[in-house]
Amino acid sequence: MINVSDSLLGGIGFGFAGLLGVWIAQYLGRNDASLEDGPAQIPLSPWLVVVFTAAIGVSLTAHHLSPMQLGATGFFLIALVAAATSDCAFGLVPDMFTLLPLAIFLCASLLQHHYEPLLSAMVVALPFALLACFSHGRGMGWGDVKMAAFAGAVLPPNAILFASFLAVGATFAISRISRPSSGTGVAFVPYFASAIGMVLLLGSGF
């Protein structure tokens, strides 16, 4: 049975987490300029992010996740939104939004003798790393690889597999439709973040 008050609190909490991620990216990147050869900027509405992440919070709470799972997902969501916002605005995915939270999460897991997140992060990051190598960082950047590793550490294999295929397919299709100019890449993390969000919204993230 769905507890309405708990779902409402989950929505408010996750909506704030999404807004916090946007604010952090905007504040830390306020003096940054977009790379000349980076991907084109993507307009991103903070309030759309709030609505989307709030809906995720309602869905996850309704699926009766434990407080620890909700906390870990909220922490992951802040970093994910911050990375997507930065990629949209500047074409960059700073390590503080990927490697730093990944290190914190893995340390917490290892202290509890949970080694699966480390293995999962390595397995998920490998194909993205190969794409980054073969494309020389153009088709797939190393920031994307680091975000994939973080997602792999947090999410179950079925969820990250589905989100990865969805994001790669969407990025490929949109890049073909928009046909970016020569030398201009396509920001991948916003599509990856959206795909992960859809997985969580559908309740199949855990």
C-alpha positions in Angstrom: 0.0 0.0 0.0 1.3 3.4 -1.0 1.9 5.9 1.9 0.9 9.3 0.5 2.8 11.3 3.0 6.0 9.3 2.5 5.7 9.6 -1.3 5.2 13.4 -0.9 8.3 13.7 1.2 10.2 11.6 -1.3 9.1 13.8 -4.1 10.1 17.0 -2.2 13.4 15.5 -1.2 14.4 14.3 -4.6 13.1 17.5 -6.3 15.4 19.5 -4.0 18.3 17.1 -4.8 17.7 17.8 -8.5 17.7 21.6 -7.9 20.8 21.3 -5.7 22.6 19.5 -8.5 21.7 22.3 -11.0 22.8 25.0 -8.5 26.1 23.3 -7.8 27.0 23.0 -11.5 26.0 26.6 -12.2 27.9 28.0 -9.2 31.1 26.0 -9.8 31.0 26.6 -13.5 30.1 30.3 -13.4 33.6 31.4 -14.5 34.0 28.6 -17.1 33.7 29.1 -20.8 32.5 26.5 -23.3 35.1 24.7 -25.2 35.4 26.0 -28.8 35.5 22.4 -30.2 33.1 21.1 -27.5 29.5 20.0 -28.0 26.8 22.5 -28.7 25.1 24.0 -25.6 21.8 22.4 -24.7 19.1 24.6 -23.0 18.2 23.1 -19.6 15.2 24.3 -17.5 16.0 23.9 -13.8 12.3 23.5 -13.0 11.9 20.7 -15.5 14.7 19.0 -13.6 12.9 19.6 -10.3 9.7 18.1 -11.7 11.5 15.1 -13.2 13.5 14.3 -10.1 10.5 14.9 -7.8 8.6 12.3 -9.8 11.5 9.9 -9.4 11.4 10.4 -5.7 7.7 9.7 -5.6 8.2 6.5 -7.6 11.1 5.2 -5.6 9.3 5.9 -2.3 6.2 4.1 -3.6 8.4 1.1 -4.3 9.4 1.0 -0.6 13.1 1.4 -0.9 15.0 1.4 2.3 16.3 4.7 3.8 19.8 3.7 2.8 18.8 3.0 -0.8 16.9 6.3 -1.0 19.9 8.2 0.5 22.4 6.6 -1.9 20.1 7.3 -4.9 19.6 10.9 -3.8 23.4 11.4 -3.5 23.8 9.8 -6.9 21.1 12.0 -8.4 22.7 15.2 -7.2 26.0 14.3 -8.9 24.2 13.1 -12.0 22.2 16.3 -12.4 25.3 18.4 -11.8 27.2 16.5 -14.4 24.4 16.8 -16.9 24.0 20.5 -16.3 27.7 21.1 -16.7 27.8 19.1 -19.9 24.8 21.0 -21.3 26.2 24.4 -20.5 29.9 24.0 -20.9 30.5 20.7 -22.7 32.5 19.5 -19.7 32.0 16.8 -17.0 34.2 17.8 -14.0 35.7 15.0 -12.0 34.1 16.4 -8.8 30.8 15.2 -10.2 32.0 11.8 -11.2 35.3 10.5 -9.7 34.8 12.3 -6.3 31.3 10.9 -5.6 32.4 7.5 -7.1 35.3 7.3 -4.7 33.0 8.2 -1.7 30.5 5.6 -2.7 33.1 2.9 -3.3 34.8 3.6 0.0 31.5 3.4 1.9 30.7 0.1 0.1 34.2 -1.4 0.7 34.0 -0.5 4.4 30.9 -2.6 4.6 32.6 -5.4 2.7 30.5 -5.0 -0.4 32.7 -5.5 -3.4 30.0 -5.8 -6.1 29.9 -2.0 -6.8 33.6 -1.9 -7.6 33.3 -4.8 -10.0 30.2 -3.4 -11.6 31.8 0.1 -12.1 34.7 -1.5 -13.9 32.6 -3.7 -16.1 30.2 -0.9 -17.1 33.0 1.6 -17.7 35.0 -0.7 -20.0 32.9 -0.4 -23.2 32.6 3.3 -22.7 36.4 3.5 -22.3 36.9 1.5 -25.5 34.6 3.9 -27.4 36.5 6.9 -25.9 39.8 5.3 -27.1 38.6 4.6 -30.6 37.0 8.0 -31.0 39.9 9.8 -29.5 37.6 11.5 -27.0 35.4 12.9 -29.7 32.4 10.5 -29.9 32.7 9.5 -26.3 34.6 11.6 -23.7 36.4 10.5 -20.6 34.0 12.4 -18.5 31.3 10.2 -20.0 33.4 7.1 -19.0 33.7 8.3 -15.4 30.0 8.9 -15.2 29.3 5.4 -16.6 31.5 4.0 -13.9 29.7 5.9 -11.2 26.3 4.8 -12.5 27.5 1.2 -12.7 28.6 1.3 -9.1 25.2 2.6 -7.9 22.6 0.9 -10.1 21.9 -2.8 -10.6 23.2 -4.4 -13.8 19.8 -4.7 -15.5 19.0 -1.0 -14.9 22.4 0.4 -16.1 22.3 -1.9 -19.1 18.9 -0.7 -20.2 19.8 3.0 -19.5 23.1 2.6 -21.5 21.4 1.2 -24.6 18.7 3.8 -24.4 21.1 6.7 -24.0 23.5 5.5 -26.8 20.5 5.0 -29.1 19.1 8.4 -28.3 22.4 10.2 -28.7 23.1 8.5 -32.1 19.6 9.3 -33.4 19.7 12.9 -32.3 23.2 13.4 -33.6 22.1 12.2 -37.0 19.0 14.4 -37.0 20.8 17.6 -35.8 24.0 16.8 -37.8 26.4 18.8 -35.7 29.1 20.7 -37.6 32.4 19.1 -38.3 34.6 18.9 -35.2 31.7 19.4 -32.8 30.8 16.6 -30.5 27.5 15.7 -28.9 27.0 16.0 -25.1 26.3 12.4 -24.0 25.8 12.8 -20.2 22.4 14.7 -20.5 21.0 11.8 -22.5 22.6 9.2 -20.2 21.1 11.1 -17.2 17.7 11.2 -18.8 17.8 7.5 -19.5 18.8 6.7 -16.0 16.0 8.9 -14.7 13.5 7.1 -16.8 14.7 3.8 -15.4 14.3 5.1 -11.9 11.0 6.6 -12.7 9.7 3.3 -13.9 10.8 1.7 -10.7 13.1 -0.7 -12.3 16.3 0.8 -10.8 16.3 -1.5 -7.9 
